[in-house]
Amino acid sequence: MMGRQSSYQYKFFVKGFSLDKRIRKDHVLRRILEEVDFDFIYEEVKDTYGENGNVSVSPPIILKMMLLLILYNARSERELMVTIPERMDWMWFLGYDLEDEIPDHSVLSKARARWGVDTFRRFFERIVGQCVKAGLVDGSKLFTDASLIQADASNKSVLNLEKLQKDLDRGYRRLEERLEDLTEEKTAPVNNRYVSTTDPDASVIRHGGGEPKLRYKTHRAVDAKQEVITATLVSPGATDESALLKEVIKRHEQNTNGRVETVVADSRYGTIENYLFCHDSGIQAHIRSLEETQRGSGRREDIFPKEAFHYDQKTDTFVCPAGRKLWRRHFYQERNHYEYQTHSGICARCRLKSKCTRSQTGRTIKRHARQTALDKELKRSRSAAFREDLKTRQHPSERSFARSVRYGYKRARWRGLWRVQIQDFLIAAIQNIRVLITRCKSTLLYQTA
């Protein structure tokens, strides 16, 4: 006989009901609570609250809410707060009971402004520290890469400052003053010609064949052992990632209490400055040379490469493919290199000129003041170990960013460099927590068996 559901009668009391019993034992939020201590935040933010006034929402609850926002990629903080009462697992994770009142969404934005970016950086570093203690980080080899983040601002908000006339109406002059104040208080955009009135910290970047957009850039260090993100930082989108390699390595070593022996990166990091930094630091630079990858393109197409010129250390001269000597002429202190050139008119009469240079003044060769150290690093970049690491690099680096997509890293939730950095720390912390709860559980099951 078919049963029929009776009309629902609202109950004032439910005997024996427990949220804890409704959450399955292998729920991801239960595993997070087992591994992560959120109460540390009390000590971190105690100086940001006064002694008097209204009692705030508990800091661990606020941090957990921000984690839920990223973990489940909620569209907004308003949606998060509306959804919390509908999700028993979220209520349990936050330590709420069914009759507890959910705070207004504004508590999250106020907490971010009150706590500052350093609080979230320390949260990320604590998770990295737990991964180190759990044996999930080796620290000696790291893979580094960068990826663009679309800013939460429209291209319609971009102004060309060079075309902004100072003699326009009063409203435009006030707008220009406002932009100057914003760029002084925060990190100035790298691309100073174009500035967004909505998010001045972002910079206009063209990626691939798409149209230019306002973007940020996230820079990551991924440890080779279990692909734990050991360091991360955000910059305006136009920042050259090669300029931040030193900072990424420094943060990796601080967070892991280890020493980097090998760094693996693509050719965008293969600059003279990075090679020399790695050489001086005793780090093996498994990085493809940027100069070599650009060889034969643009004005250098069908032109003799630098290697076609033989350097004679005894005479401090280069010998060109035609057998002519190039003598040291100038030293450029800013770039710390010497320039070599043959006598005037020799290149113009040379039968190989069309294959050697398109310059009217003849071919020049540059040699760095520390060329011996550079040659050592460049030789290493052609080794078998380098080629193996280069093949491996694609997987941890690309996987790390691919896993971030589910947490909404491709678009900034908030505006301003410091807020995007908070988002980045939260995403990286969540990815590391995933590794922590997965690997630790697997290790425990293996040891028990």
TORKOL-4160 file (C-alpha; in steps of 0.2 Angstrom, whole numbers, padded with zeros to 4 digits, m for minus):
449
<pt num="1" X="0000" Y="0000" Z="0000"/>
<pt num="2" X="0007" Y="0017" Z="m0005"/>
<pt num="3" X="0011" Y="0028" Z="0010"/>
<pt num="4" X="0006" Y="0047" Z="0011"/>
<pt num="5" X="0016" Y="0060" Z="0019"/>
<pt num="6" X="0007" Y="0069" Z="0033"/>
<pt num="7" X="0006" Y="0088" Z="0035"/>
<pt num="8" X="0022" Y="0095" Z="0043"/>
<pt num="9" X="0019" Y="0100" Z="0061"/>
<pt num="10" X="0032" Y="0113" Z="0067"/>
<pt num="11" X="0040" Y="0107" Z="0083"/>
<pt num="12" X="0045" Y="0118" Z="0097"/>
<pt num="13" X="0057" Y="0106" Z="0104"/>
<pt num="14" X="0067" Y="0092" Z="0096"/>
<pt num="15" X="0073" Y="0078" Z="0108"/>
<pt num="16" X="0090" Y="0071" Z="0105"/>
<pt num="17" X="0094" Y="0082" Z="0090"/>
<pt num="18" X="0113" Y="0085" Z="0087"/>
<pt num="19" X="0121" Y="0094" Z="0073"/>
<pt num="20" X="0137" Y="0084" Z="0076"/>
<pt num="21" X="0128" Y="0068" Z="0073"/>
<pt num="22" X="0121" Y="0075" Z="0056"/>
<pt num="23" X="0139" Y="0078" Z="0049"/>
<pt num="24" X="0147" Y="0063" Z="0042"/>
<pt num="25" X="0164" Y="0057" Z="0049"/>
<pt num="26" X="0174" Y="0060" Z="0033"/>
<pt num="27" X="0166" Y="0077" Z="0029"/>
<pt num="28" X="0180" Y="0089" Z="0023"/>
<pt num="29" X="0175" Y="0102" Z="0036"/>
<pt num="30" X="0176" Y="0089" Z="0050"/>
<pt num="31" X="0194" Y="0085" Z="0044"/>
<pt num="32" X="0199" Y="0104" Z="0043"/>
<pt num="33" X="0193" Y="0106" Z="0061"/>
<pt num="34" X="0204" Y="0091" Z="0066"/>
<pt num="35" X="0220" Y="0098" Z="0058"/>
<pt num="36" X="0218" Y="0117" Z="0059"/>
<pt num="37" X="0218" Y="0127" Z="0075"/>
<pt num="38" X="0207" Y="0143" Z="0072"/>
<pt num="39" X="0209" Y="0149" Z="0090"/>
<pt num="40" X="0226" Y="0156" Z="0086"/>
<pt num="41" X="0218" Y="0171" Z="0079"/>
<pt num="42" X="0213" Y="0178" Z="0096"/>
<pt num="43" X="0231" Y="0182" Z="0100"/>
<pt num="44" X="0234" Y="0188" Z="0082"/>
<pt num="45" X="0221" Y="0201" Z="0082"/>
<pt num="46" X="0219" Y="0206" Z="0100"/>
<pt num="47" X="0227" Y="0223" Z="0098"/>
<pt num="48" X="0215" Y="0228" Z="0084"/>
<pt num="49" X="0200" Y="0228" Z="0096"/>
<pt num="50" X="0196" Y="0241" Z="0109"/>
<pt num="51" X="0192" Y="0238" Z="0128"/>
<pt num="52" X="0175" Y="0246" Z="0126"/>
<pt num="53" X="0160" Y="0246" Z="0114"/>
<pt num="54" X="0149" Y="0232" Z="0107"/>
<pt num="55" X="0155" Y="0214" Z="0108"/>
<pt num="56" X="0162" Y="0208" Z="0091"/>
<pt num="57" X="0158" Y="0192" Z="0082"/>
<pt num="58" X="0171" Y="0180" Z="0088"/>
<pt num="59" X="0187" Y="0181" Z="0077"/>
<pt num="60" X="0188" Y="0162" Z="0074"/>
<pt num="61" X="0170" Y="0162" Z="0067"/>
<pt num="62" X="0175" Y="0177" Z="0056"/>
<pt num="63" X="0190" Y="0167" Z="0049"/>
<pt num="64" X="0180" Y="0152" Z="0047"/>
<pt num="65" X="0167" Y="0162" Z="0037"/>
<pt num="66" X="0181" Y="0168" Z="0025"/>
<pt num="67" X="0187" Y="0151" Z="0023"/>
<pt num="68" X="0169" Y="0145" Z="0018"/>
<pt num="69" X="0168" Y="0159" Z="0006"/>
<pt num="70" X="0183" Y="0154" Z="m0003"/>
<pt num="71" X="0182" Y="0135" Z="m0001"/>
<pt num="72" X="0164" Y="0134" Z="m0008"/>
<pt num="73" X="0167" Y="0149" Z="m0020"/>
<pt num="74" X="0151" Y="0158" Z="m0014"/>
<pt num="75" X="0147" Y="0172" Z="m0026"/>
<pt num="76" X="0147" Y="0185" Z="m0013"/>
<pt num="77" X="0147" Y="0188" Z="0006"/>
<pt num="78" X="0129" Y="0192" Z="0006"/>
<pt num="79" X="0125" Y="0175" Z="m0002"/>
<pt num="80" X="0137" Y="0167" Z="0010"/>
<pt num="81" X="0127" Y="0174" Z="0025"/>
<pt num="82" X="0110" Y="0169" Z="0017"/>
<pt num="83" X="0116" Y="0151" Z="0014"/>
<pt num="84" X="0124" Y="0148" Z="0031"/>
<pt num="85" X="0107" Y="0144" Z="0040"/>
<pt num="86" X="0102" Y="0132" Z="0026"/>
<pt num="87" X="0118" Y="0122" Z="0028"/>
<pt num="88" X="0119" Y="0111" Z="0043"/>
<pt num="89" X="0137" Y="0107" Z="0039"/>
<pt num="90" X="0142" Y="0126" Z="0039"/>
<pt num="91" X="0132" Y="0129" Z="0055"/>
<pt num="92" X="0142" Y="0115" Z="0063"/>
<pt num="93" X="0158" Y="0121" Z="0056"/>
<pt num="94" X="0156" Y="0138" Z="0063"/>
<pt num="95" X="0150" Y="0132" Z="0080"/>
<pt num="96" X="0132" Y="0138" Z="0078"/>
<pt num="97" X="0116" Y="0130" Z="0084"/>
<pt num="98" X="0100" Y="0130" Z="0074"/>
<pt num="99" X="0093" Y="0145" Z="0084"/>
<pt num="100" X="0109" Y="0156" Z="0083"/>
<pt num="101" X="0108" Y="0172" Z="0074"/>
<pt num="102" X="0119" Y="0174" Z="0058"/>
<pt num="103" X="0129" Y="0191" Z="0058"/>
<pt num="104" X="0127" Y="0204" Z="0044"/>
<pt num="105" X="0139" Y="0201" Z="0029"/>
<pt num="106" X="0148" Y="0218" Z="0034"/>
<pt num="107" X="0157" Y="0210" Z="0048"/>
<pt num="108" X="0169" Y="0201" Z="0035"/>
<pt num="109" X="0174" Y="0217" Z="0026"/>
<pt num="110" X="0176" Y="0226" Z="0043"/>
<pt num="111" X="0187" Y="0212" Z="0049"/>
<pt num="112" X="0198" Y="0213" Z="0034"/>
<pt num="113" X="0201" Y="0231" Z="0036"/>
<pt num="114" X="0204" Y="0229" Z="0055"/>
<pt num="115" X="0215" Y="0214" Z="0054"/>
<pt num="116" X="0225" Y="0219" Z="0039"/>
<pt num="117" X="0234" Y="0208" Z="0026"/>
<pt num="118" X="0248" Y="0202" Z="0039"/>
<pt num="119" X="0235" Y="0192" Z="0049"/>
<pt num="120" X="0231" Y="0182" Z="0033"/>
<pt num="121" X="0249" Y="0180" Z="0029"/>
<pt num="122" X="0252" Y="0172" Z="0046"/>
<pt num="123" X="0238" Y="0161" Z="0044"/>
<pt num="124" X="0245" Y="0154" Z="0027"/>
<pt num="125" X="0262" Y="0153" Z="0035"/>
<pt num="126" X="0255" Y="0142" Z="0050"/>
<pt num="127" X="0247" Y="0130" Z="0037"/>
<pt num="128" X="0264" Y="0129" Z="0028"/>
<pt num="129" X="0272" Y="0126" Z="0045"/>
<pt num="130" X="0260" Y="0111" Z="0049"/>
<pt num="131" X="0264" Y="0104" Z="0032"/>
<pt num="132" X="0283" Y="0105" Z="0036"/>
<pt num="133" X="0280" Y="0096" Z="0053"/>
<pt num="134" X="0269" Y="0083" Z="0044"/>
<pt num="135" X="0284" Y="0079" Z="0032"/>
<pt num="136" X="0275" Y="0085" Z="0017"/>
<pt num="137" X="0288" Y="0098" Z="0012"/>
<pt num="138" X="0306" Y="0094" Z="0007"/>
<pt num="139" X="0311" Y="0112" Z="0004"/>
<pt num="140" X="0327" Y="0109" Z="m0006"/>
<pt num="141" X="0319" Y="0110" Z="m0023"/>
<pt num="142" X="0305" Y="0123" Z="m0028"/>
<pt num="143" X="0295" Y="0126" Z="m0044"/>
<pt num="144" X="0290" Y="0144" Z="m0046"/>
<pt num="145" X="0278" Y="0152" Z="m0058"/>
<pt num="146" X="0266" Y="0167" Z="m0060"/>
<pt num="147" X="0248" Y="0169" Z="m0066"/>
<pt num="148" X="0237" Y="0183" Z="m0070"/>
<pt num="149" X="0221" Y="0188" Z="m0060"/>
<pt num="150" X="0207" Y="0198" Z="m0068"/>
<pt num="151" X="0204" Y="0213" Z="m0057"/>
<pt num="152" X="0186" Y="0217" Z="m0051"/>
<pt num="153" X="0185" Y="0233" Z="m0062"/>
<pt num="154" X="0179" Y="0237" Z="m0079"/>
<pt num="155" X="0190" Y="0243" Z="m0093"/>
<pt num="156" X="0178" Y="0258" Z="m0094"/>
<pt num="157" X="0186" Y="0264" Z="m0078"/>
<pt num="158" X="0203" Y="0266" Z="m0086"/>
<pt num="159" X="0209" Y="0284" Z="m0089"/>
<pt num="160" X="0224" Y="0289" Z="m0100"/>
<pt num="161" X="0233" Y="0301" Z="m0089"/>
<pt num="162" X="0243" Y="0308" Z="m0103"/>
<pt num="163" X="0227" Y="0314" Z="m0112"/>
<pt num="164" X="0219" Y="0320" Z="m0096"/>
<pt num="165" X="0219" Y="0339" Z="m0098"/>
<pt num="166" X="0223" Y="0349" Z="m0083"/>
<pt num="167" X="0212" Y="0364" Z="m0089"/>
<pt num="168" X="0196" Y="0353" Z="m0090"/>
<pt num="169" X="0182" Y="0357" Z="m0079"/>
<pt num="170" X="0183" Y="0356" Z="m0060"/>
<pt num="171" X="0176" Y="0339" Z="m0059"/>
<pt num="172" X="0190" Y="0331" Z="m0069"/>
<pt num="173" X="0203" Y="0340" Z="m0059"/>
<pt num="174" X="0196" Y="0333" Z="m0043"/>
<pt num="175" X="0196" Y="0316" Z="m0050"/>
<pt num="176" X="0214" Y="0318" Z="m0055"/>
<pt num="177" X="0219" Y="0323" Z="m0037"/>
<pt num="178" X="0209" Y="0308" Z="m0030"/>
<pt num="179" X="0219" Y="0297" Z="m0041"/>
<pt num="180" X="0236" Y="0305" Z="m0035"/>
<pt num="181" X="0230" Y="0302" Z="m0017"/>
<pt num="182" X="0226" Y="0284" Z="m0021"/>
<pt num="183" X="0242" Y="0279" Z="m0029"/>
<pt num="184" X="0253" Y="0288" Z="m0016"/>
<pt num="185" X="0244" Y="0278" Z="m0002"/>
<pt num="186" X="0245" Y="0261" Z="m0010"/>
<pt num="187" X="0258" Y="0253" Z="m0022"/>
<pt num="188" X="0258" Y="0263" Z="m0038"/>
<pt num="189" X="0253" Y="0254" Z="m0054"/>
<pt num="190" X="0267" Y="0248" Z="m0065"/>
<pt num="191" X="0259" Y="0255" Z="m0080"/>
<pt num="192" X="0258" Y="0273" Z="m0076"/>
<pt num="193" X="0250" Y="0279" Z="m0092"/>
<pt num="194" X="0234" Y="0270" Z="m0089"/>
<pt num="195" X="0225" Y="0271" Z="m0072"/>
<pt num="196" X="0208" Y="0264" Z="m0066"/>
<pt num="197" X="0197" Y="0275" Z="m0056"/>
<pt num="198" X="0189" Y="0260" Z="m0048"/>
<pt num="199" X="0205" Y="0250" Z="m0044"/>
<pt num="200" X="0221" Y="0260" Z="m0046"/>
<pt num="201" X="0232" Y="0246" Z="m0040"/>
<pt num="202" X="0228" Y="0235" Z="m0055"/>
<pt num="203" X="0237" Y="0237" Z="m0072"/>
<pt num="204" X="0231" Y="0236" Z="m0090"/>
<pt num="205" X="0238" Y="0220" Z="m0097"/>
<pt num="206" X="0235" Y="0211" Z="m0114"/>
<pt num="207" X="0237" Y="0192" Z="m0112"/>
<pt num="208" X="0238" Y="0181" Z="m0127"/>
<pt num="209" X="0227" Y="0187" Z="m0141"/>
<pt num="210" X="0214" Y="0194" Z="m0130"/>
<pt num="211" X="0209" Y="0212" Z="m0127"/>
<pt num="212" X="0219" Y="0222" Z="m0113"/>
<pt num="213" X="0211" Y="0220" Z="m0096"/>
<pt num="214" X="0214" Y="0226" Z="m0078"/>
<pt num="215" X="0224" Y="0213" Z="m0070"/>
<pt num="216" X="0235" Y="0207" Z="m0055"/>
<pt num="217" X="0248" Y="0194" Z="m0055"/>
<pt num="218" X="0251" Y="0180" Z="m0042"/>
<pt num="219" X="0268" Y="0173" Z="m0039"/>
<pt num="220" X="0270" Y="0156" Z="m0032"/>
<pt num="221" X="0283" Y="0144" Z="m0025"/>
<pt num="222" X="0278" Y="0125" Z="m0025"/>
<pt num="223" X="0288" Y="0113" Z="m0016"/>
<pt num="224" X="0293" Y="0097" Z="m0026"/>
<pt num="225" X="0288" Y="0084" Z="m0013"/>
<pt num="226" X="0269" Y="0085" Z="m0011"/>
<pt num="227" X="0266" Y="0101" Z="m0021"/>
<pt num="228" X="0263" Y="0112" Z="m0006"/>
<pt num="229" X="0262" Y="0130" Z="m0009"/>
<pt num="230" X="0276" Y="0137" Z="0002"/>
<pt num="231" X="0276" Y="0156" Z="m0004"/>
<pt num="232" X="0264" Y="0167" Z="m0013"/>
<pt num="233" X="0263" Y="0185" Z="m0016"/>
<pt num="234" X="0253" Y="0197" Z="m0027"/>
<pt num="235" X="0258" Y="0211" Z="m0038"/>
<pt num="236" X="0251" Y="0223" Z="m0051"/>
<pt num="237" X="0248" Y="0213" Z="m0067"/>
<pt num="238" X="0262" Y="0222" Z="m0077"/>
<pt num="239" X="0276" Y="0217" Z="m0064"/>
<pt num="240" X="0290" Y="0207" Z="m0072"/>
<pt num="241" X="0289" Y="0190" Z="m0063"/>
<pt num="242" X="0308" Y="0188" Z="m0065"/>
<pt num="243" X="0311" Y="0203" Z="m0053"/>
<pt num="244" X="0302" Y="0194" Z="m0039"/>
<pt num="245" X="0312" Y="0178" Z="m0040"/>
<pt num="246" X="0323" Y="0183" Z="m0025"/>
<pt num="247" X="0308" Y="0188" Z="m0014"/>
<pt num="248" X="0299" Y="0171" Z="m0018"/>
<pt num="249" X="0314" Y="0161" Z="m0013"/>
<pt num="250" X="0317" Y="0171" Z="0002"/>
<pt num="251" X="0299" Y="0168" Z="0008"/>
<pt num="252" X="0300" Y="0150" Z="0004"/>
<pt num="253" X="0315" Y="0148" Z="0015"/>
<pt num="254" X="0308" Y="0158" Z="0029"/>
<pt num="255" X="0291" Y="0148" Z="0029"/>
<pt num="256" X="0300" Y="0131" Z="0028"/>
<pt num="257" X="0315" Y="0134" Z="0038"/>
<pt num="258" X="0325" Y="0126" Z="0025"/>
<pt num="259" X="0337" Y="0131" Z="0011"/>
<pt num="260" X="0334" Y="0130" Z="m0007"/>
<pt num="261" X="0346" Y="0120" Z="m0017"/>
<pt num="262" X="0337" Y="0120" Z="m0034"/>
<pt num="263" X="0325" Y="0132" Z="m0042"/>
<pt num="264" X="0315" Y="0127" Z="m0057"/>
<pt num="265" X="0307" Y="0140" Z="m0068"/>
<pt num="266" X="0303" Y="0145" Z="m0086"/>
<pt num="267" X="0312" Y="0157" Z="m0097"/>
<pt num="268" X="0304" Y="0172" Z="m0091"/>
<pt num="269" X="0315" Y="0170" Z="m0075"/>
<pt num="270" X="0331" Y="0167" Z="m0085"/>
<pt num="271" X="0338" Y="0184" Z="m0083"/>
<pt num="272" X="0356" Y="0189" Z="m0079"/>
<pt num="273" X="0351" Y="0196" Z="m0062"/>
<pt num="274" X="0343" Y="0179" Z="m0057"/>
<pt num="275" X="0357" Y="0169" Z="m0064"/>
<pt num="276" X="0370" Y="0179" Z="m0054"/>
<pt num="277" X="0359" Y="0179" Z="m0038"/>
<pt num="278" X="0357" Y="0160" Z="m0039"/>
<pt num="279" X="0376" Y="0158" Z="m0042"/>
<pt num="280" X="0380" Y="0169" Z="m0027"/>
<pt num="281" X="0367" Y="0160" Z="m0016"/>
<pt num="282" X="0374" Y="0143" Z="m0020"/>
<pt num="283" X="0357" Y="0138" Z="m0029"/>
<pt num="284" X="0356" Y="0128" Z="m0045"/>
<pt num="285" X="0346" Y="0138" Z="m0057"/>
<pt num="286" X="0337" Y="0126" Z="m0068"/>
<pt num="287" X="0330" Y="0140" Z="m0078"/>
<pt num="288" X="0330" Y="0142" Z="m0097"/>
<pt num="289" X="0339" Y="0158" Z="m0103"/>
<pt num="290" X="0327" Y="0172" Z="m0109"/>
<pt num="291" X="0340" Y="0178" Z="m0121"/>
<pt num="292" X="0342" Y="0161" Z="m0129"/>
<pt num="293" X="0323" Y="0159" Z="m0131"/>
<pt num="294" X="0322" Y="0176" Z="m0140"/>
<pt num="295" X="0336" Y="0172" Z="m0152"/>
<pt num="296" X="0332" Y="0172" Z="m0170"/>
<pt num="297" X="0316" Y="0182" Z="m0168"/>
<pt num="298" X="0312" Y="0200" Z="m0173"/>
<pt num="299" X="0327" Y="0210" Z="m0178"/>
<pt num="300" X="0338" Y="0195" Z="m0174"/>
<pt num="301" X="0331" Y="0184" Z="m0187"/>
<pt num="302" X="0344" Y="0176" Z="m0198"/>
<pt num="303" X="0358" Y="0185" Z="m0189"/>
<pt num="304" X="0373" Y="0177" Z="m0182"/>
<pt num="305" X="0371" Y="0173" Z="m0163"/>
<pt num="306" X="0383" Y="0178" Z="m0150"/>
<pt num="307" X="0390" Y="0161" Z="m0149"/>
<pt num="308" X="0397" Y="0163" Z="m0167"/>
<pt num="309" X="0409" Y="0175" Z="m0160"/>
<pt num="310" X="0425" Y="0167" Z="m0151"/>
<pt num="311" X="0431" Y="0176" Z="m0136"/>
<pt num="312" X="0450" Y="0177" Z="m0133"/>
<pt num="313" X="0453" Y="0179" Z="m0114"/>
<pt num="314" X="0472" Y="0183" Z="m0117"/>
<pt num="315" X="0469" Y="0198" Z="m0128"/>
<pt num="316" X="0451" Y="0202" Z="m0121"/>
<pt num="317" X="0444" Y="0202" Z="m0139"/>
<pt num="318" X="0430" Y="0193" Z="m0149"/>
<pt num="319" X="0434" Y="0186" Z="m0166"/>
<pt num="320" X="0419" Y="0187" Z="m0178"/>
<pt num="321" X="0414" Y="0173" Z="m0191"/>
<pt num="322" X="0424" Y="0183" Z="m0204"/>
<pt num="323" X="0440" Y="0183" Z="m0194"/>
<pt num="324" X="0440" Y="0201" Z="m0188"/>
<pt num="325" X="0443" Y="0206" Z="m0170"/>
<pt num="326" X="0431" Y="0216" Z="m0160"/>
<pt num="327" X="0439" Y="0226" Z="m0146"/>
<pt num="328" X="0433" Y="0232" Z="m0130"/>
<pt num="329" X="0426" Y="0250" Z="m0132"/>
<pt num="330" X="0414" Y="0255" Z="m0118"/>
<pt num="331" X="0408" Y="0250" Z="m0101"/>
<pt num="332" X="0390" Y="0252" Z="m0096"/>
<pt num="333" X="0390" Y="0254" Z="m0077"/>
<pt num="334" X="0371" Y="0253" Z="m0076"/>
<pt num="335" X="0370" Y="0235" Z="m0084"/>
<pt num="336" X="0388" Y="0231" Z="m0078"/>
<pt num="337" X="0394" Y="0225" Z="m0096"/>
<pt num="338" X="0407" Y="0229" Z="m0108"/>
<pt num="339" X="0404" Y="0232" Z="m0127"/>
<pt num="340" X="0415" Y="0226" Z="m0140"/>
<pt num="341" X="0416" Y="0233" Z="m0158"/>
<pt num="342" X="0428" Y="0232" Z="m0173"/>
<pt num="343" X="0436" Y="0247" Z="m0181"/>
<pt num="344" X="0425" Y="0259" Z="m0191"/>
<pt num="345" X="0421" Y="0254" Z="m0208"/>
<pt num="346" X="0426" Y="0236" Z="m0207"/>
<pt num="347" X="0408" Y="0229" Z="m0205"/>
<pt num="348" X="0402" Y="0240" Z="m0219"/>
<pt num="349" X="0415" Y="0232" Z="m0231"/>
<pt num="350" X="0412" Y="0214" Z="m0224"/>
<pt num="351" X="0405" Y="0201" Z="m0236"/>
<pt num="352" X="0395" Y="0193" Z="m0221"/>
<pt num="353" X="0387" Y="0210" Z="m0215"/>
<pt num="354" X="0369" Y="0205" Z="m0221"/>
<pt num="355" X="0371" Y="0189" Z="m0209"/>
<pt num="356" X="0379" Y="0198" Z="m0195"/>
<pt num="357" X="0370" Y="0215" Z="m0192"/>
<pt num="358" X="0358" Y="0228" Z="m0199"/>
<pt num="359" X="0366" Y="0242" Z="m0189"/>
<pt num="360" X="0374" Y="0256" Z="m0199"/>
<pt num="361" X="0388" Y="0257" Z="m0186"/>
<pt num="362" X="0392" Y="0239" Z="m0186"/>
<pt num="363" X="0390" Y="0224" Z="m0175"/>
<pt num="364" X="0393" Y="0225" Z="m0156"/>
<pt num="365" X="0395" Y="0211" Z="m0144"/>
<pt num="366" X="0391" Y="0213" Z="m0125"/>
<pt num="367" X="0401" Y="0204" Z="m0111"/>
<pt num="368" X="0395" Y="0205" Z="m0093"/>
<pt num="369" X="0408" Y="0209" Z="m0080"/>
<pt num="370" X="0404" Y="0193" Z="m0072"/>
<pt num="371" X="0403" Y="0183" Z="m0088"/>
<pt num="372" X="0412" Y="0168" Z="m0081"/>
<pt num="373" X="0399" Y="0165" Z="m0067"/>
<pt num="374" X="0385" Y="0167" Z="m0080"/>
<pt num="375" X="0393" Y="0155" Z="m0092"/>
<pt num="376" X="0393" Y="0142" Z="m0077"/>
<pt num="377" X="0375" Y="0144" Z="m0074"/>
<pt num="378" X="0371" Y="0144" Z="m0093"/>
<pt num="379" X="0380" Y="0128" Z="m0095"/>
<pt num="380" X="0370" Y="0120" Z="m0080"/>
<pt num="381" X="0354" Y="0126" Z="m0089"/>
<pt num="382" X="0358" Y="0114" Z="m0104"/>
<pt num="383" X="0362" Y="0099" Z="m0093"/>
<pt num="384" X="0351" Y="0083" Z="m0092"/>
<pt num="385" X="0346" Y="0087" Z="m0074"/>
<pt num="386" X="0339" Y="0103" Z="m0080"/>
<pt num="387" X="0330" Y="0095" Z="m0095"/>
<pt num="388" X="0322" Y="0083" Z="m0083"/>
<pt num="389" X="0316" Y="0096" Z="m0071"/>
<pt num="390" X="0309" Y="0107" Z="m0085"/>
<pt num="391" X="0298" Y="0093" Z="m0090"/>
<pt num="392" X="0293" Y="0090" Z="m0072"/>
<pt num="393" X="0290" Y="0109" Z="m0069"/>
<pt num="394" X="0274" Y="0110" Z="m0080"/>
<pt num="395" X="0265" Y="0097" Z="m0069"/>
<pt num="396" X="0266" Y="0105" Z="m0051"/>
<pt num="397" X="0265" Y="0123" Z="m0057"/>
<pt num="398" X="0251" Y="0121" Z="m0069"/>
<pt num="399" X="0242" Y="0109" Z="m0057"/>
<pt num="400" X="0243" Y="0121" Z="m0043"/>
<pt num="401" X="0235" Y="0135" Z="m0053"/>
<pt num="402" X="0222" Y="0123" Z="m0060"/>
<pt num="403" X="0217" Y="0118" Z="m0043"/>
<pt num="404" X="0215" Y="0136" Z="m0038"/>
<pt num="405" X="0201" Y="0139" Z="m0052"/>
<pt num="406" X="0188" Y="0130" Z="m0041"/>
<pt num="407" X="0191" Y="0143" Z="m0028"/>
<pt num="408" X="0189" Y="0158" Z="m0039"/>
<pt num="409" X="0207" Y="0164" Z="m0041"/>
<pt num="410" X="0205" Y="0170" Z="m0059"/>
<pt num="411" X="0195" Y="0185" Z="m0054"/>
<pt num="412" X="0198" Y="0196" Z="m0039"/>
<pt num="413" X="0184" Y="0196" Z="m0026"/>
<pt num="414" X="0189" Y="0213" Z="m0020"/>
<pt num="415" X="0198" Y="0229" Z="m0025"/>
<pt num="416" X="0215" Y="0235" Z="m0020"/>
<pt num="417" X="0231" Y="0226" Z="m0020"/>
<pt num="418" X="0231" Y="0221" Z="m0001"/>
<pt num="419" X="0213" Y="0214" Z="m0002"/>
<pt num="420" X="0218" Y="0203" Z="m0018"/>
<pt num="421" X="0233" Y="0197" Z="m0007"/>
<pt num="422" X="0221" Y="0192" Z="0006"/>
<pt num="423" X="0211" Y="0182" Z="m0006"/>
<pt num="424" X="0227" Y="0174" Z="m0013"/>
<pt num="425" X="0233" Y="0169" Z="0005"/>
<pt num="426" X="0216" Y="0161" Z="0009"/>
<pt num="427" X="0216" Y="0151" Z="m0008"/>
<pt num="428" X="0234" Y="0145" Z="m0005"/>
<pt num="429" X="0230" Y="0140" Z="0013"/>
<pt num="430" X="0215" Y="0130" Z="0007"/>
<pt num="431" X="0225" Y="0121" Z="m0006"/>
<pt num="432" X="0238" Y="0117" Z="0007"/>
<pt num="433" X="0225" Y="0111" Z="0020"/>
<pt num="434" X="0218" Y="0100" Z="0006"/>
<pt num="435" X="0235" Y="0092" Z="0004"/>
<pt num="436" X="0237" Y="0091" Z="0023"/>
<pt num="437" X="0221" Y="0082" Z="0027"/>
<pt num="438" X="0223" Y="0070" Z="0012"/>
<pt num="439" X="0241" Y="0065" Z="0014"/>
<pt num="440" X="0240" Y="0064" Z="0033"/>
<pt num="441" X="0225" Y="0053" Z="0032"/>
<pt num="442" X="0233" Y="0042" Z="0019"/>
<pt num="443" X="0249" Y="0041" Z="0030"/>
<pt num="444" X="0239" Y="0036" Z="0045"/>
<pt num="445" X="0230" Y="0023" Z="0036"/>
<pt num="446" X="0246" Y="0016" Z="0030"/>
<pt num="447" X="0254" Y="0015" Z="0047"/>
<pt num="448" X="0239" Y="0007" Z="0055"/>
<pt num="449" X="0238" Y="m0006" Z="0042"/>
